[in-house]
Amino acid sequence: MTDGLCKPGFERVAEAFSKNFDSKGEIGASVCLTVGGQTVVDLWGGVADPKTQAPWTRDTVSIVFSCTKGATALCAHVLASRGKLDLRPARQGGRDHAHDAGSLLRRAGVARSGEGQWTL
């Protein structure tokens, strides 16, 4: 049910990926991991469209939500551990008193306005 590449040392990733189909009801998915610029896992499986049973292929396009939250949290904690980011809540609120911790929240008020411009 799955296809692709899994280099030695990453077999547990392939096992977990397959388990999603075998026992967790996954319909279709893919995962690709790179380490040091080299692809070590590139797996896909299942169906892309349950109505037509079209298979999930290496190039199937999908919608992802919240895929950067984990990476952002990891980076924020690394920066905090190095004293580069203050995760303590600010005593004063409002957009005129932005703080590091508040910028990580959905309610931070960061919005995109135009080509490559971000505003608070």
Backbone bond lengths (Angstrom), bond angles and torsions (degrees), N, CA, C in turn:
res aa  C-N    CA-C-N  psi(-1)  N-CA   C-N-CA  omega(-1)  CA-C   N-CA-C  phi
1 M - - - 1.452 - - 1.526 111.34 -
2 T 1.347 117.99 -17.02 1.460 120.07 177.05 1.521 109.68 -118.63
3 D 1.319 114.74 159.09 1.456 120.58 -178.76 1.516 107.56 -143.36
4 G 1.325 116.63 165.03 1.449 120.11 174.22 1.509 114.10 126.29
5 L 1.335 115.01 -155.62 1.453 123.94 -172.54 1.521 110.31 -117.65
6 C 1.329 115.85 137.19 1.457 121.58 172.17 1.521 107.48 -145.62
7 K 1.328 116.34 109.68 1.466 120.79 -177.88 1.525 110.49 -75.35
8 P 1.326 116.38 155.25 1.465 120.77 177.62 1.530 111.31 -53.85
9 G 1.320 114.95 138.54 1.452 121.27 -177.90 1.514 112.74 99.00
10 F 1.326 117.38 -12.18 1.454 122.07 -178.81 1.534 111.78 -119.23
11 E 1.319 116.12 19.40 1.468 120.81 -177.61 1.523 112.60 -59.97
12 R 1.327 116.92 -31.77 1.479 118.98 -179.58 1.526 111.61 -65.13
13 V 1.319 116.72 -30.29 1.470 120.22 175.82 1.524 108.98 -64.25
14 A 1.336 116.57 -46.59 1.465 120.98 179.57 1.523 110.79 -63.41
15 E 1.327 117.35 -39.28 1.465 120.89 178.40 1.520 111.15 -63.46
16 A 1.335 117.11 -45.51 1.468 121.17 179.05 1.522 110.67 -64.76
17 F 1.319 117.00 -39.30 1.464 121.39 179.01 1.524 109.93 -62.32
18 S 1.323 116.98 -48.24 1.469 121.18 179.31 1.524 111.69 -63.53
19 K 1.322 116.19 -37.37 1.472 120.54 -179.82 1.529 110.84 -60.85
20 N 1.320 116.95 -33.96 1.466 119.58 177.83 1.526 111.49 -58.35
21 F 1.315 116.88 -34.90 1.463 120.64 178.88 1.531 110.79 -81.24
22 D 1.331 116.03 -44.06 1.463 121.02 -173.85 1.517 113.80 -69.32
23 S 1.329 118.02 -38.19 1.458 118.75 -173.15 1.523 115.77 -131.84
24 K 1.309 118.11 -2.55 1.467 119.56 -177.34 1.520 113.71 -117.38
25 G 1.322 117.40 2.68 1.456 120.30 174.64 1.516 116.05 78.61
26 E 1.315 117.69 18.71 1.468 119.82 177.55 1.520 109.40 -61.58
27 I 1.330 116.54 139.06 1.463 121.34 -179.24 1.526 110.28 -94.53
28 G 1.331 116.64 -50.01 1.460 121.72 179.29 1.515 109.83 -159.73
29 A 1.326 116.31 143.86 1.461 119.26 -177.46 1.518 110.49 -166.96
30 S 1.342 114.26 169.01 1.457 120.94 173.30 1.511 108.59 -149.44
31 V 1.331 115.13 157.71 1.461 121.18 176.24 1.524 107.70 -149.22
32 C 1.320 115.55 138.82 1.458 120.88 177.96 1.522 108.01 -138.14
33 L 1.336 116.19 126.18 1.458 121.40 -179.86 1.515 109.90 -122.67
34 T 1.330 115.28 137.76 1.458 119.56 175.20 1.521 108.63 -121.49
35 V 1.305 116.34 142.97 1.456 123.00 176.99 1.518 107.01 -131.08
36 G 1.304 116.12 123.18 1.455 120.17 -179.59 1.513 113.16 58.62
37 G 1.324 116.99 33.04 1.452 121.59 179.20 1.523 114.56 82.14
38 Q 1.326 117.74 -1.29 1.469 121.84 179.85 1.525 110.20 -108.04
39 T 1.320 117.07 134.16 1.456 120.62 176.15 1.526 108.61 -72.66
40 V 1.337 115.34 122.87 1.463 120.04 179.71 1.524 111.72 -109.85
41 V 1.326 117.04 -22.91 1.463 122.32 176.32 1.524 107.52 -140.45
42 D 1.313 116.68 130.53 1.463 122.88 173.79 1.525 106.37 -148.29
43 L 1.335 115.47 91.59 1.460 121.71 -173.88 1.522 111.03 -120.12
44 W 1.327 115.49 151.06 1.457 121.80 174.21 1.513 107.53 -151.26
45 G 1.328 114.80 159.62 1.453 117.75 179.39 1.511 112.48 -176.36
46 G 1.318 114.85 171.26 1.455 121.27 178.90 1.512 112.58 82.07
47 V 1.322 114.37 -153.51 1.465 119.96 -178.56 1.523 110.14 -118.88
48 A 1.314 115.48 145.72 1.458 121.81 178.48 1.521 111.63 -83.87
49 D 1.319 115.88 -28.86 1.464 121.27 -178.65 1.521 108.82 -139.10
50 P 1.332 117.48 106.33 1.467 120.27 -178.74 1.532 114.03 -59.49
51 K 1.337 116.91 -27.61 1.463 119.71 -179.33 1.526 111.94 -69.18
52 T 1.326 116.01 -42.23 1.470 119.96 -176.71 1.528 112.86 -99.84
53 Q 1.343 115.53 -11.03 1.466 121.90 -175.86 1.538 112.75 63.40
54 A 1.334 116.20 22.72 1.463 120.09 175.39 1.518 108.41 -61.66
55 P 1.316 117.94 131.17 1.471 119.80 -176.93 1.522 112.88 -70.65
56 W 1.325 114.91 149.93 1.457 121.40 172.33 1.521 106.08 -75.85
57 T 1.320 116.53 126.05 1.467 120.69 -179.06 1.522 109.77 -114.32
58 R 1.296 115.30 176.07 1.465 120.53 179.50 1.521 111.79 -56.83
59 D 1.325 117.85 -32.39 1.464 122.12 -175.57 1.516 114.66 -103.89
60 T 1.334 118.03 13.93 1.458 120.19 178.58 1.528 109.67 -63.78
61 V 1.326 116.15 131.40 1.457 122.46 179.28 1.526 108.05 -91.68
62 S 1.329 115.66 137.66 1.461 119.09 178.40 1.521 109.97 -138.10
63 I 1.308 115.25 165.40 1.458 122.12 177.90 1.526 107.28 -94.73
64 V 1.309 116.91 134.38 1.461 120.70 176.56 1.518 109.40 -120.95
65 F 1.306 115.80 141.29 1.454 122.09 177.21 1.519 108.66 -122.01
66 S 1.303 116.62 141.12 1.462 123.06 173.69 1.524 113.60 56.28
67 C 1.312 117.02 29.00 1.466 118.98 -175.50 1.520 113.42 -74.99
68 T 1.316 118.59 -14.50 1.461 119.54 -178.73 1.522 113.59 -102.26
69 K 1.320 117.94 -1.63 1.469 119.75 -177.33 1.523 112.07 -61.68
70 G 1.311 117.70 -44.24 1.463 120.63 -179.71 1.518 112.15 -63.62
71 A 1.330 116.21 -44.66 1.463 120.25 179.45 1.528 110.94 -65.38
72 T 1.322 117.17 -39.31 1.461 121.06 178.72 1.522 110.49 -64.60
73 A 1.334 116.96 -43.38 1.468 120.65 178.51 1.519 110.84 -62.10
74 L 1.323 117.13 -43.32 1.458 121.03 179.19 1.531 110.74 -61.50
75 C 1.325 116.55 -47.72 1.466 120.57 179.61 1.528 111.21 -62.17
76 A 1.337 116.73 -41.66 1.463 120.75 -179.85 1.524 110.62 -61.91
77 H 1.316 117.20 -42.47 1.463 119.88 -179.14 1.530 111.99 -70.64
78 V 1.317 117.63 -35.39 1.466 120.20 175.51 1.532 109.21 -63.73
79 L 1.336 116.98 -46.53 1.464 120.14 178.79 1.525 111.56 -62.22
80 A 1.331 116.96 -40.04 1.467 120.45 178.66 1.525 110.65 -64.23
81 S 1.330 116.78 -40.01 1.464 119.87 -179.88 1.527 111.61 -66.28
82 R 1.313 116.88 -22.22 1.471 121.74 178.74 1.528 112.32 -96.27
83 G 1.334 116.36 4.84 1.455 120.45 179.29 1.514 114.17 75.49
84 K 1.317 117.83 17.22 1.462 121.82 -177.52 1.534 112.91 -98.75
85 L 1.334 117.03 -7.93 1.458 121.38 -177.74 1.520 107.95 -143.45
86 D 1.322 116.40 129.90 1.464 122.07 -179.54 1.525 108.39 -98.64
87 L 1.328 116.60 113.60 1.468 120.58 -177.91 1.523 113.05 -94.83
88 R 1.336 117.02 3.50 1.464 118.91 177.63 1.531 109.28 -71.58
89 P 1.329 117.07 140.67 1.469 118.97 177.46 1.530 110.59 -63.13
90 A 1.317 116.30 143.19 1.467 120.90 177.48 1.517 109.17 -74.51
91 R 1.326 116.28 150.07 1.459 119.88 179.61 1.522 110.98 -79.81
92 Q 1.312 116.67 -27.73 1.455 120.60 179.27 1.517 108.33 -110.24
93 G 1.306 116.25 137.31 1.454 120.19 179.65 1.509 111.24 -97.96
94 G 1.286 115.14 -169.96 1.448 120.66 177.38 1.510 112.46 94.39
95 R 1.303 114.71 159.82 1.464 120.48 -177.10 1.519 113.05 -69.63
96 D 1.329 117.14 -22.36 1.454 119.66 178.58 1.522 111.99 -77.27
97 H 1.315 117.46 -9.72 1.455 122.53 -178.37 1.529 109.47 -125.91
98 A 1.319 116.51 51.94 1.461 120.68 179.78 1.522 109.50 -64.70
99 H 1.309 116.08 147.55 1.454 121.79 179.79 1.522 108.82 -140.84
100 D 1.319 115.33 163.98 1.465 120.31 -175.31 1.526 112.54 -57.19
101 A 1.331 117.32 -51.16 1.466 120.33 -176.35 1.525 110.98 -61.59
102 G 1.321 116.84 -40.79 1.459 120.44 -178.65 1.509 113.14 -65.17
103 S 1.325 116.90 -28.69 1.462 119.37 -178.99 1.527 111.81 -70.98
104 L 1.329 117.49 -13.97 1.465 121.07 178.73 1.521 112.53 -88.77
105 L 1.310 117.92 -6.58 1.458 121.61 -177.58 1.518 111.12 -92.36
106 R 1.324 116.18 150.92 1.467 119.89 177.26 1.509 111.55 -61.81
107 R 1.314 117.26 -28.54 1.460 120.77 -177.59 1.525 112.57 -84.73
108 A 1.322 117.64 11.65 1.460 121.41 -178.07 1.520 112.30 -63.92
109 G 1.314 118.37 -19.20 1.453 120.98 178.02 1.511 113.98 81.87
110 V 1.321 117.67 20.36 1.455 120.60 178.59 1.520 108.16 -83.97
111 A 1.303 115.53 125.80 1.462 120.11 -178.35 1.513 109.48 -136.46
112 R 1.286 115.65 151.07 1.459 119.73 177.91 1.521 108.47 -90.78
113 S 1.325 114.80 134.42 1.460 118.76 178.63 1.519 108.87 -137.20
114 G 1.294 116.10 94.17 1.451 119.81 177.76 1.516 113.04 93.21
115 E 1.297 114.39 -176.38 1.466 122.41 -174.95 1.512 112.13 -66.07
116 G 1.339 116.51 103.58 1.446 121.81 174.08 1.526 116.05 67.25
117 Q 1.327 119.10 14.69 1.449 121.45 -178.80 1.520 110.01 -107.23
118 W 1.321 115.90 131.67 1.465 121.75 178.38 1.513 108.13 -116.64
119 T 1.317 116.68 137.95 1.459 120.39 -179.92 1.518 110.62 -130.74
120 L 1.314 115.29 158.29 1.482 122.15 173.20 1.508 107.82 -104.34
